[in-house]
Amino acid sequence: MANQRIGWIGTGVMGQSMCRHLLAAGHRLTVHNRSRNKALPLIEQGAVWADTPKEVARHNDIIFTMVGFPEDVQSVVLSKAGVLAGTNGGETLVDMTTSSPELAQSIYRECGKKAVNALDAPVSGGDVGARDATLAIMVGGDKVVFDTVLPLFEILGETISLMGSAGSGQHTKMTNQILIAGTMIGVVESLLYAQRTGMDPHAVIDVIGKGAAGSWSINNLGRRIADGDFNPGFFIKHFVKDMGIALEEARRLRLSLPGLAIVNQLYTAAMAMGWENLGTQGLYRVLQTMNSVINE
C-alpha cells in the first residue's frame, strides 16, 4: 500500500481527521473540498490540493469520497468534473458518505463500465471515532477489492466488515441510524427528566451509563448535553438526511417504522427552529422548548 496514490474528497468534520491518519501513516494524499479553506490544515501537513474531483482521480489509484448528501455524491462521482471522468480504468472509488443504497449500486454499475472498482463504506462513530481512528466501517462491494483497501480501512477504524454486495454497506448504515434515532430520544428524555428533578446529569450518567441503559450515545453525547455543548460531531441536517433515506427504503420495502418516523419529525422541528447545524445532541433543545424548561 505504500506505493498507492490516495485521493480524498470531502475534508469536513470527519474527513479532516481521517485524512490526518493517512498522512501520519506516510501516505501521499491529494485532497479536494468544496471550500478550499477547510483543506488548508491538511495542505500544511503535506497533502496536495486538486481543483476538482476529476483532477483528484486523474492522479491517484484509490479515491475516497466523504461528502454531505446523496446529491453531492452523485455530483462528485458522476458529473463532467467528477471522479469517473478522471479515471482510465483500474482505480478504486471508496464512498464513505452515508448515502442511498440505490445510488451506491448505480455508482458500482457505472464504475464497472470503465473498469473502475467501487466500494460503499459508510462509517459510524462520529467525530470522536474519526479523531481516535476507532470508527466502525461497513462495506459493500467485491471481496477482492475490499481486501485491497482493508489496510487503509485499518488506519481509519477498528471494526471493519464486508457486509455483502454493492449497497450493503449503506443498508447496514441505515440499520445503525435507525437504532441511533431510537437511542437519542431515550438519551434526551432521560436527561430532561433528570434536569426537571434537579439531579446532576453527570452523576446520573455515571450510574445509568454503566448499567442496562448504557450506550455510546448516553456516555458521549449525554456528557455533551450535560455540559451544554451542542457543537456538531454529526450535524442534525445530516442525520435528518439519513433518516429520510431509511424511511424511503422502508417505504419501498413496505416496512412500518413508526419510532423512526416520530424521531425524524422531532429532528425536523430542530431544523425548523434553525438548529440544523447543531450536533445530534441538539435534539435536547427541542424537548426543552416543548416542555418550557430551558431556564431551569
N, C-alpha and C positions, 0 to 999 in steps of 0.2 A: 504493500500500500504506500510505501514511502515515495514511489515514483508516480503515483496517481496525482493528477492535477484536479483540484477541487474548486468548484464554483458554488457560491451561496447567494441566494436571492431572498431578501427579507431580513433586515437586521434590527427588528424591534425588540420588545422586552425579552422574548425568548431567544430569538435568533442571535442577538448580541452575545449572550453568554455561551451559546453553543459554538459560535464561531471562535470565541476565545479558547475554548478547549481544543479545537482542531489546530489552531495556531500554536498553542502551548505544546501540542504533541509533535510539532515540527512539520506540519503540512503546509504546502503552498496554497494560498487561498485567494480567489478572486471574488469580490463582493459587488452586489448591486442592491440598491434600495430606492424606493420612490423618492425619498428625501435623502440626499447625499449626506446631510449633516449627521444623520443617525449612524452613518457608517464611518465617520471620521475617527472615532476611537480605535476601530479595527485597522484602519489605514495607518494610523500612527504606530500600531503594533506589527505592521508588515504586510497587511493584506493589500491587494492590488484592486483598484477601482475599475469597474466597467460601466459604460454609459447605458447599456440596455441588456435585458436578459439574453437577447440574441448574441451579444458580444461575450457574455459570460460563457455560453455554450460553445462558442467558436474556439475557445482556448482551453477548455477543460474536459476531463474524462468523466467525472461524476458531478452532477449539478443538483444541489439541494434547493428546494423552494420552501419557504415558510412565510406565507403572507396572510392576509386577513380573512377574505371571503371567497366562496367558490368562483364568483365572477373575476376576482383578482387572479386566482389560479388559472382560469381559462385564458385570461389576457396574457399573463406572464408566460404561459406554456404554448398557447396555440395562435397568438396573434402574429402579424407580419414581423414584429420586432421581438417575438417570443423565443423561448428556448429551442423549440423544434426547428425554427427557421435557421438556427445557427449550427445545427448538427450535421454530421456527414455519415453517421452510422457507427455503431459500436459504443456510443456514450450511454451513460445510465442516468436517468432522471429519478430523483427521490423527492416526492412531495410530502412534506411533513406538516402541511396545513391540515387542520380539521376541516374537511370538505365533504362533498356529496359522494357517496359510493358510486352512483351512476356516472358522475364526472370522472372519477378515478378509473372506471372501466373504459370510458370513452378515450381518455388520455392513453391508457395502455394500448388500445387498438391503434390509435393514431401514431404512437411511438413505434409500434410494430411495423407500420408501413414504411418507416425509414430505418429499420433495423436498429432502433434505439430501445434499450431496456427501460422498464418503468416499474417503480415500486410506490405504493401509497403507504406512508409510515407516520401517521399522526402520533402524538405523544400525550402523556398525562404526567402531571407533577408540578405544573405551574412555574412561576419564576424561580422558586426555591429549587425545584428539581433541575431546571436548566442551569442554574448557577452552581449547584453541587454535583452535577452530572449523575443524578440519581433518577432520571426520567424512566418511565415505562414507555416502551416503543412498540407499537402494534403494527404489524406489517402485512400488506397484501401484495402478491406477485409470485414470480417464479423462484423456486428454491435456489437454483444455481446463481441467480442474480443476488438474492438475499445473502447467500454465503459469501459472495464477493464483497458486499458492502458491510457485512457484520463487523469487521474490525473497526470501522468508523462509528457504527452504532454503539459499540462498546466504549468508545471515548465519550459518548454523549449521555449514556444511560446505564441503568443496572438491570432492568428487566426487559429483555428484547425477545419477541416471539413472532415467528411467521405464522399468521392466522389462517392462511389459505390463499386463494387466487386473487386476482386484482379486485379491489373494492373491499376485501375482507378486513383490511386494517381500518378502513373508515367505518365499517359496520361494527367492529369491536369498539371503536371510539364512541359510537353512538350509545352502546350499552353503558360505557363509562359515564357519559354525560347524563344519561337518564338516572343513573344511580346518584351522581353528584347532585342533581336537581332535587331529588328527594331528601338527600342528606342535608343540603344547605337550608331548606326550610326548617328542618329539625334543629339545626345549629342556631338559626336566628331566633326561632320561637323559644327555645330553651333559655338562651341568654337574655331575651326580652323578659321572660318570666323572672329570671334571677335579678334583673335590674329593677323590676317593679317591686319585688320583695325586699330590696335593699341589700342583697347579697353582693359580696366581692366576686366579680366574674372570674378573675384569675383563680381564686380559691375554689370556685365551683368547677372550673376546667381541670384543676389539679386532681379532683376526685373523679368526675364523670369521664374524663379523658382516658382514664386507666381501667374503666370498667366495661360493661357490655355495650355502653353507648359510645365508647371510644372510636374515633375515626381520624383520618388525616385532616379533615375539614375542621373539626372541633379543636384539635390540638395545634393547628396552624392558623387557619382563618379566624377561629374563635378568639385566639390571642390578639389578633389584629383588631377585631371588633372591641375587645376589652380595652385596648389602648386607643381607641378612636382613630385607628389607621385604616382608611378606606382606599389607599393608593392601590393601583392595579398590579396584581401578579397575573391576573387574567381579566380582561375587560368585560364588563357587563354586556356591551354591544356584541362582543364575540360569542358570549355564552347564549345570548338570545338567538344568534345565528345558528349555533349548534343545536339548540332545542328545536328550532324551526326545521332543520334538516331531519332530526329524529322524528318529529311529528309528521312530516311529509312521508318519510319512509314507512312509518306506522300506518298512515292512511293508505298507502299503496298496498301494504300487507293486510289491510282490513283488521288492524290491531288497535284496540282501545287502550289508551294510556292516560286516564283522567288525572292522575297525580302530576305527570309531566305537564299536562295542559294547564293545570292550575298554577304551577310554579312559573311556567312560561308567561302567564298573564301578569303575575306579580313582578317579574323582571321587566316586562314590557311597561308596566307602570313606572318602574325606576327610570326607564328611558324617557317616558313622558314627563317626568319630573326633572329631566336634564342631567341625569346621573349615569349616562351610558358609558362614560369614561372612567367610572369608579371600578374598583375590583369587585368580583362577585360577592364579597362580603358586604358590599353596599346595599344588598337586599335588606340588611338590618335597618337602614334608614327608612325604607318603605314601611316596614312594620311599626317602627317608632312613630312615624307620621300617622299611620292608620289608628294608632292607639293613644296619640297625643301624650307621649312620654319622653319627648326629645329632651326636655329640660329637667327631667327628674334625676 
